[in-house]
Amino acid sequence: MFTDPPAGSGLTSLIGTSGKPMTLADTEEDLLIHGRIGYGAKSPWVLGGIFLVVVLALGLASLFNNRESGADAPEAAPEFELALFDGGTFRLADHRGQVVVLNFWASWCEPCRDEMPALQAAAEAAGPDVVFVGIGAKTDKDDEARAFAGEFGITYPIGRDTEGGDRVNGAIQTAYGVFAFPATYIIDGDGNIDAVLMTPIDDPADIQPYIDAARD
C-alpha cells in the first residue's frame, strides 16, 4: 500500500525530493555481465527501459492504494522470521502492539548507505512502542552486509533475507513485493501495513509523521 507523505514531512512523492536513484536487484547472470543497476555499465536504452518499468510499477501500485480508492480493509503485513547478525531471531508476530519500521536495504545500494545514519538516529529516539528492523538483500555478500551494519553502528535488529524465494529475492522480500532498495514499510500495532516509503530517509524527522500515523 503506497500512501502520500504526511504534511510537513519534507517528502512530496514516492520518489522523494532527494533526487537519488532507486536501485534494483539484477539476476546473478546480469550482475556478471552488466554490473549493478545504477552502478554498472548499462546502455542508455536499457536504463530507459528499466526506468519505464519502475515508473509503471509505481503507477499501478498507486491505483490500488487503499486510501485513494476508499477501501476500508487494512492490508495485513506478511508474517516472517529473520535470522539476525547477532545470532537472534526477529519474529514479526512477537511485536503486536508496537509500530514496526521495516527497512529493506543492500550494502551496495548508495541511497541505503545515505539513509542509515538517519534510521539509526530515529531508532534511538523511538519509544518502547516502536521497533526498527533491517532486512538485507539476498544478493548481498554476507561479509559485506555485516561490515555495512557495523560501519553505521546499527543497534536495532538487522540481518539478511537469505531463505526461500528465488535466486535473487529472499522469501521476505518476495512476500512484501519489494523491487527496489531502499524500501521502508510502516506496520501498525495490529500488524497491518500503514505506509510504504520508496525513498531514502534523509533525516530522522522525515519518518516521524509516519510512525505517529501508525500509532493512531
Secondary structure, 3 states (H helix, E strand, C coil): CCCCCCCCCCCCCCCCCCCCCCECCCCHHHHHHHCCCCCCCCCHHHHHHHHHHHHHHHHHHHHCCHHHHCCCCCEECCCCEEEECCCCEEEHHHHCCCEEEEEEECCCCHHHHHHHHHHHHHHHHCCCCEEEEEEECCCCCHHHHHHHHHHCCCCCCEEECCCCCCCCCCHHHHHHCCCCECEEEEECCCCEEEEEECCCCCCHHHHHHHHHHHHC
